[in-house]
Amino acid sequence: MPHTQRKNIQPGLAVKVIQKPHQRTGQLTEGIVKDLLTSSPVHSRGIKVRLTSGVVGRVHEIITVDAGARNGQ
């Protein structure tokens, strides 16, 4: 699971996080990583990050852009 490994998360990456109050509902928040808050190399529930919006949560999903979208197609 790439979202559980710190080496796969870096500032500027688009992700979906789950905030602590939303753990029961599973509501995800989308944003751009500003800071990594988890210092260990792996965390079973996802790496904790702060988004540029100020939201703090654990990465649940890394958003990938397909090659066509990157090339303007």
C-alpha positions, 0 to 999 in steps of 0.5 A: 500500500503506497499511502502507508509508506513515507517515501511515497509521500512528498510535499506538492503531491495530490492526495485524499486524506481522512480526518480524525473526526471523519474516521467513522464515516470514511469522508475523504478530503482532497488536497495538496500535501504541505507537510509530513507529520509522521516521522516513521517510515511506515504507518499501517493506517496511512502517513499523517500530513498537513494539506495546504488548506491546513487540514490534518489527516492520514493519507488514504489515497494518492491521486495520480494524473494519467499520461493523457491529462499531463500531456494536454490531451 
